[in-house]
Amino acid sequence: MTPDDITALLSELFDEGLRNNSPESWQIEDGNSRLLLLLSEDQTWLRVLISIAPEQDAQPFLQQLLESNFDETQETRYALYQRVLWGVFQHNFATLTLEDLRQAIARLTQLQRKGLSDTFNRVAEDQIRQIIYAAKLQGQSLEATMKTLERFYHEGVMGEVSQSADQRNSVLAAWRYQLERLWNEVGNEG
């Protein structure tokens, strides 16, 4: 593969927004995301990066993001640099194929599209599992646990003060769905 091959692939994948800043770097900007491809000066390594979120938004989820690096992200990785959470792919340029690069860009784009939502959902599910575990330790049924959550919402312990009755009911329906979905998966052993 050559730098010209990279330019041709990027032109094919991205109609607009491609900037070839130099023979060793390319940049695609689309709204608030930025994809960068950086070829090392000696042309031995190619690094592809995509911005995902500001570092401050990612801070609460760093453990989960690192776990994702281990289990889920395949050859792409999460990384922090200059106060931004990035998706990163690095590869030896001599052995990189156009198909490998195409797949890496697709995976990075998918990480960017998901943002922090999957990580947030995983954290939320872990917290719901902890609530179920605590409720079961106290001998509560699913219905009793749901009534406790409803009471917390009505007393203002949970939820927002400015929530309308419809919003509160919607949130409680989501709680019920998650509790019912996970109740039998969580045992008294933790």
C-alpha positions in Angstrom: 0.0 0.0 0.0 1.1 3.5 -0.7 0.0 7.0 0.6 -1.8 7.4 -2.8 -3.8 4.2 -2.0 -4.8 5.8 1.3 -6.0 9.0 -0.4 -8.0 7.0 -2.9 -9.6 4.8 -0.2 -10.5 7.9 1.9 -11.9 9.7 -1.2 -14.1 6.6 -1.8 -15.3 6.3 1.8 -15.8 10.0 2.5 -17.3 12.2 -0.2 -16.5 15.5 1.5 -14.3 16.7 4.3 -11.1 15.0 3.2 -8.0 17.1 3.6 -4.6 15.7 2.7 -2.5 17.9 4.9 0.8 16.4 3.8 2.0 13.2 2.2 2.0 11.6 5.7 -1.3 12.8 7.1 -5.0 12.9 6.2 -7.9 14.5 8.0 -11.7 14.1 7.6 -14.0 16.4 9.5 -17.7 15.7 9.6 -19.7 17.9 12.0 -18.1 17.5 15.4 -16.1 14.4 14.7 -12.6 14.2 13.3 -10.8 11.2 11.7 -7.0 11.5 11.4 -4.6 9.2 9.6 -0.9 9.7 10.4 1.9 7.9 8.7 5.2 8.0 10.6 8.0 9.9 9.0 9.9 6.7 8.2 6.6 5.3 6.8 6.8 2.2 9.0 3.6 2.8 11.0 0.1 4.1 10.3 -2.0 5.5 13.1 -5.7 6.1 12.6 -7.6 8.1 15.2 -11.2 9.3 15.6 -12.5 11.7 18.2 -15.2 10.2 20.4 -15.9 12.4 23.4 -14.3 15.1 25.7 -12.2 13.6 28.4 -14.4 15.0 31.2 -17.4 13.0 29.7 -15.3 9.8 29.6 -13.7 10.1 33.0 -16.5 8.2 34.9 -16.2 5.3 32.5 -12.4 4.8 32.2 -12.5 1.4 33.9 -15.2 0.2 31.5 -13.4 1.6 28.5 -10.2 -0.2 29.4 -12.2 -3.4 29.9 -13.6 -2.8 26.4 -10.1 -2.6 25.0 -9.4 -6.0 26.4 -12.6 -7.7 25.3 -14.5 -5.9 22.6 -12.7 -3.4 20.5 -10.6 -5.9 18.5 -7.7 -4.2 16.8 -9.0 -0.7 17.7 -8.5 0.8 21.2 -9.7 3.7 23.3 -7.1 6.2 24.3 -6.9 9.7 26.0 -4.9 12.5 24.4 -5.1 16.2 24.7 -8.3 16.0 26.8 -10.2 13.9 24.2 -11.2 10.3 24.2 -10.1 8.8 20.9 -10.6 5.5 19.1 -7.2 4.4 17.8 -5.8 1.9 15.3 -2.1 1.4 14.7 -0.5 -1.0 12.3 2.8 -1.7 10.6 2.5 0.0 7.3 4.4 -2.5 5.3 2.0 -5.3 6.2 -1.2 -3.3 6.2 -3.7 -4.1 3.4 -6.4 -1.8 2.1 -9.1 -4.1 3.4 -7.5 -4.1 6.9 -7.6 -0.3 6.8 -11.1 -0.2 5.5 -12.3 -2.5 8.3 -10.3 -0.5 10.9 -12.0 2.8 9.8 -15.4 1.1 9.9 -14.7 -0.1 13.5 -13.5 3.3 14.6 -16.5 5.0 13.0 -18.7 2.6 14.9 -16.9 3.4 18.2 -17.5 7.1 17.4 -21.1 6.6 16.6 -21.8 4.7 19.8 -19.9 7.3 21.8 -20.3 6.6 25.5 -23.8 5.1 25.3 -22.9 1.4 25.4 -20.5 2.1 28.3 -23.1 4.1 30.2 -25.7 1.4 29.6 -23.2 -1.2 31.0 -22.6 0.9 34.1 -26.4 1.4 34.6 -27.0 -2.3 34.2 -24.3 -3.1 36.8 -26.0 -0.6 39.2 -29.4 -2.2 38.6 -27.9 -5.6 39.4 -26.6 -4.2 42.7 -30.0 -2.9 43.5 -31.5 -6.4 42.8 -28.8 -8.1 44.8 -29.5 -5.8 47.8 -33.2 -6.2 47.5 -32.9 -10.0 47.5 -30.6 -9.9 50.5 -33.4 -8.1 52.3 -35.9 -10.7 51.2 -37.8 -8.3 48.9 -39.8 -9.5 45.9 -39.7 -7.8 42.6 -43.0 -6.1 43.4 -41.7 -4.8 46.7 -38.5 -3.5 45.1 -40.6 -1.7 42.5 -42.8 -0.2 45.2 -39.8 1.1 47.0 -38.5 2.8 43.8 -41.9 4.3 43.2 -41.9 5.7 46.7 -38.5 7.2 46.2 -39.7 8.9 43.0 -42.8 10.2 44.7 -40.8 11.5 47.7 -38.3 13.2 45.5 -35.4 11.0 46.6 -34.9 9.8 43.0 -35.7 11.7 39.8 -35.8 15.4 39.0 -38.0 17.8 40.9 -39.3 19.3 37.7 -40.4 15.9 36.2 -44.0 15.7 35.1 -46.1 12.8 36.0 -45.7 11.4 32.5 -42.0 11.7 32.6 -41.9 10.0 36.1 -44.1 7.2 34.8 -41.9 6.7 31.8 -38.8 6.4 34.0 -40.6 4.0 36.3 -41.7 1.9 33.4 -38.0 1.7 32.3 -37.0 0.7 35.8 -39.7 -2.0 35.8 -38.5 -3.3 32.5 -34.9 -3.5 33.6 -35.8 -5.1 37.0 -38.0 -7.7 35.3 -35.3 -8.4 32.7 -32.5 -8.9 35.2 -34.3 -10.2 38.3 -33.8 -13.9 37.7 -30.2 -13.4 36.5 -29.1 -12.0 39.9 -28.8 -14.5 42.7 -28.2 -14.0 46.4 -24.5 -14.9 46.0 -23.7 -11.6 44.3 
